[in-house]
């Protein structure tokens, strides 16, 4: 029977090859006594949900420079945080980021709770994030299971159970390998292994410190794992975005409801998104339609926005939304789909 991989072998590899990331304490510094900041660990894990490391780095640096502690973030204005988050996507994460920071500031005196059970009670903190903070920040032997770790477990054990049904099975595998010593470094090591060696396509098995213990490598099945259930076809929804520009250069914007997609974000007034959007101009004007649509894909559907533009006089009041002066308006404060609409309509 094939022996299980040893955490020590992976940690030796990690000590040499750990990725340098702005939220990470390198293994040598960690062993020298430098402890990770739970705030930075938590911030990075929230940002990394359904997003790549490359996309997150600049956002993380901006947030932690502007709000260096969880208390600083708790005192920030909602609209400032949402604007800083714009373009990172999945905006419910930003709303939960603020809620969580305020709970920690008010109920925990500005210090992250150490107990895993307490972390799970925080807004926006699920089992993965709680385990990551417990493990990485506090060196607790919690089991961290993200997509990279799932892939490593599927291959090490040559398990063809498809995701997402396999998640509990893979969690058990990962738990069985988590060591009592250096569990924080180990958690980051196994994630790095999945991100750099045990990759979705063309895994570099020849460089893997766990190759001799990998059942999928022995059977030649690594490239086809993990198995996944077929994805459902995403529906397409239609909508209208109204870009009204006042003669002085101000743009008509509307803050979206807190709940729902793009909740709390500034955007263009528009119709509902559905099969047949209803005309609902936010201000009386001669509307012109751009030749192209703004297209964007969300988690569960594709969106196609018809972009309509109008130039309006100074004395005309909108039915909804408010004009934002040209010296205040920032394209980059808009979510990505609204930026796409702006880029189509700004010159019309």
PATORNU-49593 format. One record per residue (C-alpha): x, y, z. Coordinates in steps of 0.25 Angstrom, whole numbers, padded with zeros to 4 digits, always signed. Last residue first. Layout:
! residues N
XYZ
...
//
This chain:
! residues 348
-0087+0239-0111
-0073+0240-0106
-0075+0234-0092
-0085+0224-0096
-0077+0211-0099
-0066+0213-0089
-0077+0217-0079
-0084+0204-0081
-0071+0196-0079
-0069+0204-0067
-0082+0200-0062
-0080+0185-0064
-0066+0187-0056
-0072+0193-0044
-0070+0208-0044
-0060+0216-0035
-0050+0214-0047
-0058+0224-0055
-0056+0235-0045
-0066+0246-0044
-0062+0257-0033
-0057+0268-0043
-0068+0265-0053
-0079+0267-0043
-0088+0256-0039
-0102+0257-0043
-0112+0250-0035
-0121+0237-0036
-0136+0237-0039
-0146+0245-0046
-0135+0255-0051
-0136+0270-0050
-0134+0278-0063
-0128+0292-0060
-0114+0290-0065
-0118+0284-0079
-0117+0269-0082
-0108+0262-0092
-0113+0247-0094
-0107+0233-0095
-0113+0219-0096
-0105+0207-0094
-0112+0193-0097
-0107+0184-0086
-0104+0169-0089
-0102+0161-0076
-0098+0146-0075
-0103+0138-0064
-0099+0131-0051
-0085+0136-0046
-0086+0149-0054
-0082+0151-0069
-0082+0164-0075
-0086+0171-0088
-0088+0185-0091
-0095+0186-0104
-0090+0193-0117
-0096+0203-0127
-0100+0213-0116
-0114+0217-0114
-0118+0231-0113
-0128+0237-0103
-0134+0251-0105
-0137+0254-0090
-0146+0254-0078
-0138+0247-0067
-0137+0234-0061
-0141+0226-0073
-0149+0214-0070
-0152+0205-0082
-0155+0191-0078
-0145+0180-0080
-0150+0168-0087
-0143+0155-0082
-0137+0160-0069
-0128+0171-0063
-0137+0182-0057
-0135+0196-0064
-0124+0206-0063
-0118+0217-0055
-0103+0216-0057
-0095+0212-0045
-0090+0214-0031
-0089+0202-0023
-0097+0198-0010
-0100+0184-0015
-0094+0181-0028
-0103+0169-0029
-0113+0168-0018
-0115+0175-0005
-0110+0189-0002
-0119+0195-0013
-0111+0202-0024
-0106+0216-0023
-0110+0224-0035
-0102+0233-0045
-0104+0244-0054
-0091+0250-0059
-0086+0264-0058
-0080+0270-0070
-0085+0284-0070
-0096+0281-0081
-0101+0270-0072
-0098+0255-0076
-0108+0244-0075
-0103+0230-0077
-0115+0221-0076
-0112+0206-0076
-0122+0196-0081
-0124+0182-0078
-0124+0167-0084
-0121+0154-0077
-0114+0142-0083
-0115+0128-0076
-0103+0121-0072
-0102+0106-0077
-0100+0097-0065
-0086+0092-0062
-0083+0077-0064
-0080+0071-0050
-0065+0071-0048
-0054+0061-0047
-0041+0066-0040
-0033+0060-0047
-0031+0057-0062
-0016+0062-0062
-0013+0053-0050
-0018+0040-0056
-0005+0033-0060
-0007+0022-0049
+0006+0025-0041
+0004+0040-0043
-0011+0038-0038
-0006+0030-0026
+0004+0041-0021
+0013+0037-0011
+0026+0037-0020
+0022+0051-0025
+0020+0058-0012
+0032+0067-0014
+0027+0071-0028
+0037+0075-0038
+0035+0064-0048
+0020+0065-0046
+0019+0078-0053
+0004+0078-0055
+0000+0081-0069
-0013+0087-0067
-0020+0089-0053
-0007+0092-0046
+0000+0082-0036
+0013+0090-0037
+0011+0105-0036
-0004+0107-0030
-0006+0093-0024
+0008+0093-0017
+0006+0108-0013
-0007+0103-0006
+0000+0091+0001
+0011+0101+0006
+0001+0111+0011
-0006+0101+0020
+0008+0095+0024
+0013+0109+0028
+0001+0110+0037
+0001+0096+0042
+0016+0098+0047
+0015+0086+0056
+0002+0078+0058
+0002+0073+0044
-0009+0074+0034
-0009+0061+0025
-0022+0054+0031
-0029+0067+0031
-0026+0069+0016
-0032+0055+0013
-0044+0058+0021
-0046+0071+0014
-0045+0063+0001
-0056+0054+0005
-0065+0066+0010
-0063+0073-0004
-0065+0061-0013
-0079+0065-0016
-0075+0078-0022
-0067+0072-0029
-0066+0058-0035
-0062+0046-0028
-0050+0041-0036
-0040+0040-0024
-0026+0037-0028
-0022+0039-0013
-0010+0049-0016
-0018+0054-0029
-0031+0057-0022
-0024+0063-0010
-0015+0072-0019
-0027+0077-0026
-0035+0080-0014
-0023+0088-0008
-0023+0097-0020
-0038+0099-0020
-0038+0103-0005
-0038+0094+0007
-0031+0098+0020
-0031+0088+0031
-0029+0094+0045
-0016+0091+0053
-0015+0105+0059
-0003+0113+0055
-0010+0126+0060
-0009+0135+0047
-0008+0124+0037
-0016+0113+0043
-0027+0120+0050
-0028+0131+0039
-0029+0120+0028
-0039+0111+0036
-0048+0123+0038
-0047+0126+0023
-0050+0112+0019
-0061+0110+0029
-0069+0123+0026
-0065+0137+0030
-0075+0147+0023
-0080+0153+0036
-0072+0147+0048
-0078+0135+0056
-0068+0125+0049
-0057+0133+0055
-0062+0130+0069
-0062+0115+0067
-0048+0116+0062
-0043+0122+0074
-0033+0134+0073
-0043+0145+0072
-0038+0157+0064
-0034+0169+0072
-0041+0183+0071
-0047+0182+0084
-0055+0169+0081
-0069+0174+0081
-0068+0188+0075
-0056+0187+0066
-0057+0172+0062
-0072+0175+0059
-0068+0187+0051
-0058+0180+0043
-0068+0168+0040
-0078+0178+0035
-0068+0185+0026
-0063+0172+0020
-0077+0167+0018
-0080+0179+0009
-0067+0177+0002
-0070+0162+0000
-0084+0165-0005
-0077+0172-0016
-0073+0159-0024
-0064+0167-0033
-0050+0173-0031
-0053+0185-0041
-0058+0194-0030
-0053+0191-0016
-0047+0205-0014
-0061+0210-0017
-0068+0201-0008
-0059+0205+0003
-0060+0219+0001
-0076+0218+0000
-0077+0211+0013
-0069+0221+0020
-0057+0216+0028
-0057+0214+0043
-0057+0199+0043
-0045+0200+0033
-0037+0208+0043
-0041+0198+0054
-0037+0186+0045
-0023+0193+0044
-0015+0199+0032
-0027+0205+0026
-0021+0213+0014
-0008+0206+0013
-0015+0192+0016
-0026+0195+0005
-0017+0200-0006
-0007+0188-0004
-0018+0178-0004
-0024+0184-0016
-0011+0183-0023
-0009+0169-0020
-0023+0164-0022
-0023+0162-0038
-0009+0154-0038
-0014+0145-0026
-0026+0142-0034
-0041+0144-0030
-0052+0134-0026
-0049+0137-0011
-0035+0144-0011
-0041+0157-0006
-0047+0150+0007
-0034+0142+0009
-0025+0154+0007
-0033+0163+0017
-0033+0151+0027
-0018+0149+0027
-0015+0164+0027
-0024+0166+0040
-0018+0153+0046
-0004+0160+0046
+0006+0148+0044
+0016+0145+0054
+0031+0148+0053
+0038+0138+0062
+0050+0134+0054
+0042+0122+0049
+0032+0131+0043
+0043+0140+0037
+0049+0128+0030
+0035+0123+0025
+0032+0137+0019
+0021+0145+0026
+0010+0146+0015
+0001+0158+0012
+0010+0164+0002
+0012+0151-0005
+0026+0144-0008
+0023+0130-0012
+0029+0119-0004
+0040+0111-0012
+0051+0108-0002
+0044+0107+0011
+0032+0101+0004
+0040+0089-0002
+0045+0086+0013
+0031+0088+0017
+0025+0078+0007
+0035+0067+0011
+0032+0070+0026
+0017+0068+0023
+0019+0054+0019
+0012+0048+0008
+0003+0035+0011
+0010+0022+0008
+0005+0014-0004
+0000+0000+0000
//
